[in-house]
Structures are given as C-alpha cells and as structure tokens.
Amino acid sequence: MSTVFIALQANEETRPIIEAITADNPHAVVHQQPAMVKIDAENRLTIRRSTIEDLIGRDFDLQELHINLISLTGNVDESDDELTLSWHA
C-alpha cells in the first residue's frame, strides 16, 4: 500500500476543509503542526466540494484549496465536485 497526503496551512480558512476531509475519509490520519496540517491516507484521499459547502455554509470552488495548499502527493484527479489523490497500479 502507498500513502498519499495533502498539507494545508493551519488557519481559520482551512479548519472546515480539514474537518470535511476527515469526515469523508475516516481512514485518514491528521498530523497537526504549528503552521500546517498534513493529512495522510492509504492509497486514496477524496476532497468533496459538497461536504466543505455544508460546513462553511456557502458555495465553495475547489480551486480555493490552492490558496492554502502547501504540498500534496499522489496522482490528482480533479473535477468541479471532487479532488482525489491516489496511486494508480
């Protein structure tokens, strides 16, 4: 198995995003650091626009992730509704 991850700045804007990621990916492991949050997951991690919108109470464009994105690893599959990190076999 291979691990994918996303690392985001730790701030008020990313708190609901991180909450949404962990809600949609119960297998994910969150590593809190002073200035960033790194979320690891085996094989696959999916970020859903709808879950983020439910938590923030407004429309959310997944491109907004890039404002607070530090790094990621894995193959990226992105649509208007989801961003998925995975390793293709």
C-alpha positions as a LaTeX table, in Angstrom:
\begin{tabular}{lrrr}
\hline
Residue & $x$ (\AA) & $y$ (\AA) & $z$ (\AA) \\
\hline
Met1 & 0.00 & 0.00 & 0.00 \\
Ser2 & 1.12 & 3.54 & $-0.73$ \\
Thr3 & 0.33 & 6.68 & 1.18 \\
Val4 & $-1.00$ & 9.89 & $-0.35$ \\
Phe5 & $-1.14$ & 13.18 & 1.52 \\
Ile6 & $-2.20$ & 16.78 & 1.40 \\
Ala7 & $-0.65$ & 19.51 & 3.53 \\
Leu8 & $-2.52$ & 22.74 & 4.18 \\
Gln9 & $-1.71$ & 25.89 & 6.12 \\
Ala10 & $-3.17$ & 25.80 & 9.61 \\
Asn11 & $-5.59$ & 28.74 & 9.77 \\
Glu12 & $-9.27$ & 29.64 & 10.14 \\
Glu13 & $-9.97$ & 29.09 & 6.43 \\
Thr14 & $-8.67$ & 25.53 & 6.44 \\
Arg15 & $-10.38$ & 24.27 & 9.62 \\
Pro16 & $-13.66$ & 23.36 & 7.91 \\
Ile17 & $-11.77$ & 21.96 & 4.92 \\
Ile18 & $-9.79$ & 19.66 & 7.19 \\
Glu19 & $-12.98$ & 18.68 & 9.02 \\
Ala20 & $-14.63$ & 17.83 & 5.68 \\
Ile21 & $-11.65$ & 15.78 & 4.53 \\
Thr22 & $-11.63$ & 13.73 & 7.72 \\
Ala23 & $-15.41$ & 13.24 & 7.57 \\
Asp24 & $-15.20$ & 11.89 & 4.01 \\
Asn25 & $-12.04$ & 9.85 & 4.65 \\
Pro26 & $-12.32$ & 8.11 & 8.04 \\
His27 & $-9.13$ & 6.15 & 7.28 \\
Ala28 & $-7.10$ & 9.38 & 7.03 \\
Val29 & $-4.58$ & 10.36 & 9.71 \\
Val30 & $-4.26$ & 14.04 & 10.62 \\
His31 & $-0.91$ & 15.43 & 11.77 \\
Gln32 & $-1.24$ & 18.86 & 13.39 \\
Gln33 & 1.87 & 21.02 & 13.33 \\
Pro34 & 2.27 & 24.67 & 14.35 \\
Ala35 & 1.85 & 26.14 & 10.86 \\
Met36 & 0.39 & 23.29 & 8.84 \\
Val37 & $-1.85$ & 20.26 & 8.90 \\
Lys38 & $-0.79$ & 17.16 & 6.97 \\
Ile39 & $-3.39$ & 14.53 & 6.18 \\
Asp40 & $-2.14$ & 11.06 & 5.20 \\
Ala41 & $-4.26$ & 8.27 & 3.76 \\
Glu42 & $-3.50$ & 4.83 & 2.41 \\
Asn43 & $-3.99$ & 4.64 & $-1.37$ \\
Arg44 & $-6.71$ & 7.30 & $-1.77$ \\
Leu45 & $-7.93$ & 10.61 & $-0.36$ \\
Thr46 & $-11.02$ & 12.40 & $-1.69$ \\
Ile47 & $-11.98$ & 16.02 & $-1.03$ \\
Arg48 & $-15.65$ & 16.74 & $-1.77$ \\
Arg49 & $-16.91$ & 20.24 & $-2.52$ \\
Ser50 & $-20.38$ & 19.45 & $-1.13$ \\
Thr51 & $-19.03$ & 18.43 & 2.29 \\
Ile52 & $-17.00$ & 21.63 & 2.56 \\
Glu53 & $-20.02$ & 23.71 & 1.50 \\
Asp54 & $-22.16$ & 22.04 & 4.18 \\
Leu55 & $-19.64$ & 23.04 & 6.83 \\
Ile56 & $-18.95$ & 26.62 & 5.69 \\
Gly57 & $-22.50$ & 27.46 & 4.64 \\
Arg58 & $-21.62$ & 28.93 & 1.24 \\
Asp59 & $-20.59$ & 27.89 & $-2.25$ \\
Phe60 & $-17.01$ & 26.65 & $-2.46$ \\
Asp61 & $-14.83$ & 26.31 & $-5.55$ \\
Leu62 & $-12.27$ & 23.52 & $-5.09$ \\
Gln63 & $-9.70$ & 25.84 & $-6.68$ \\
Glu64 & $-9.83$ & 27.79 & $-3.39$ \\
Leu65 & $-7.78$ & 24.94 & $-1.88$ \\
His66 & $-4.73$ & 26.23 & $-3.73$ \\
Ile67 & $-4.68$ & 29.41 & $-1.61$ \\
Asn68 & $-3.73$ & 27.39 & 1.49 \\
Leu69 & $-2.11$ & 24.36 & $-0.16$ \\
Ile70 & 1.47 & 23.63 & 0.86 \\
Ser71 & 2.05 & 20.27 & $-0.81$ \\
Leu72 & 0.45 & 17.04 & $-1.92$ \\
Thr73 & 1.48 & 13.66 & $-3.22$ \\
Gly74 & $-0.28$ & 11.18 & $-5.45$ \\
Asn75 & $-1.96$ & 11.28 & $-8.81$ \\
Val76 & $-4.52$ & 14.07 & $-8.94$ \\
Asp77 & $-7.97$ & 13.51 & $-10.41$ \\
Glu78 & $-9.97$ & 16.72 & $-10.21$ \\
Ser79 & $-13.46$ & 17.78 & $-11.21$ \\
Asp80 & $-15.69$ & 20.64 & $-10.09$ \\
Asp81 & $-17.07$ & 18.38 & $-7.35$ \\
Glu82 & $-14.10$ & 16.32 & $-6.10$ \\
Leu83 & $-10.36$ & 16.25 & $-5.88$ \\
Thr84 & $-8.93$ & 12.76 & $-5.42$ \\
Leu85 & $-5.34$ & 11.82 & $-4.66$ \\
Ser86 & $-4.42$ & 8.21 & $-5.38$ \\
Trp87 & $-1.71$ & 5.91 & $-6.62$ \\
His88 & $-2.59$ & 4.09 & $-9.83$ \\
Ala89 & $-1.47$ & 0.48 & $-10.02$ \\
\hline
\end{tabular}
